[in-house]
Amino acid sequence: MSEDFLYFLWQFQYFDKTNLATAANESLQVLATGMRNTNAGPDFLNGRVVIAGIEWAGNIEMHLRSSDWLRHSHHQDPFYDSVILHIVWENDSPILRADGTPIPTLALKPLTSILLLQNYHTLLESQESIPCAGQFENVSDLQKRSMLDRVMMQRLQRKASVVHEMLERNKQDWEETAYQLLAQNFGFKINAEPMLRLAQGLPLKILQKHRDNLLQIEALVFGQAGLIPAESDDNYILLMQKEHLFLTKKYTLSSTRLLPHEWKFLRLRPTNFPTIRLAQLSALIQQHTSFFSMFIHIDSLELLIKSLQVTQSEYWHTHYQFHKKSAQPIPPLGKTSIQNIVINTAIPLLVAYSEAKNNRNFLDKALEWLEKLPGEQNHITQLWKTLQLRQENAFDSQATIELYNNFCQQKKCLQCSIGTSLLRGR
């Protein structure tokens, strides 16, 4: 049993309200449950109840046992003197305010349906990755779609908030923010963190000064990544060493250089090696004057995808690491990778820019692109497919990923409309 279950029962009034009375046997009528408080203080704010014919307005606190009031030291906190009703699962001790007056208490255990409680325990004790997997087919398509739409908007807002935080660190520089976000996503999760730190330590403004020379861009990128070998007789590497040494001194970049061990190669395909991704990112930097304009102002998804199609320089067609040749030619940035970049870079930027400019058009474009892009294929989307949940596009797959990670894995069934419909048996 958790307090979340009490919040659920109270918020939706899923208990027997026939002849409702407090523990002191005073008649009780609920006029307003109040608003759920996720900050410090009582659990529900601005509730309204009628107790023994007298209307009360104030806050409502909840505990599994009434004695938890003392255990949580609420009796020593004047803020809790405003509590008009104490909701508990079991009433094991009378509770008084600081002035000695009793706090009206309502125990929900005797009023809660056994079936509802059984359904709750079934979900809570499930060993499945998706707790409701065994009952999922009993949920209406409308409930499923409603929840997917809800979590998708939560996901977009959460990702947009990351963009806003990055923008704040970059002193409202949208161009630098777009570049850093793009670099981070070129790490494709495994190397996302060093990719971001590389971009933070190697400003786009510096790289743009060398757009007419791809070798210099690569020297800056690979050098600051800490990946250029110290010794070599390879002409390409010797040129990289020379350029990086000069440019490092010119821009005083030595303090932001990463170390080779910070990059992960293990269990990655050569096409996903950070060296290949850095080469492709370098080519993209040379190819575009403004990443921000590309992501925000291009209206056609097809044109954006075409703009992200990039081929790495000649050396990285035949090498997957310095000094290590590939048996097969290494292909350019692939279609799936480009779609991933659109989903994780362009879409969050559009949503964040929509919020910043209070312009719904950019959000609409983000949603339109998500509906046009094919859904991702991974172990999470596959789990939902086994439950026959339709995932027709990237909007659907992103929503199922969000639902799985932030609800199913954390067993937040009481905050999920799919879970609550199963609790109610509807």
Secondary structure, 3 states (H helix, E strand, C coil): CCHHHHHHHHHHCCCCCCCCECCCCCEEEEEECCEECCCCCCCEEEEEEEECCEEEEEEEEEEEECCHHHHCCHHHCHHHHHEEEEEEEECCCCCECCCCCECCEEECHHHCCHHHHHHHHHHHCCCCCCCCHHHHHHCCHHHHHHHHHHHHHHHHHHHHHHHHHHHHHCCCCHHHHHHHHHHHHHCCCCCHHHHHHHHHHCCHHHHHCCCCCHHHHHHHHHHHCCCCCCCCCCHHHHHHHHHHHHHHHHHCCHHHCCCHHHCCCCCCCHHHCHHHHHHHHHHHHHHCCCHHHHHHHCCCHHHHHHHCCCCCCCHHHHEEECCEECCCCCCCCCHHHHHHHHHHHHHHHHHHHHHHHCCHHHHHHHHHHHHHCCCCCCHHHHHHHHCCCCCCCHHHHHHHHHHHHHHHCCCCHHHCHHHHHHHHCC
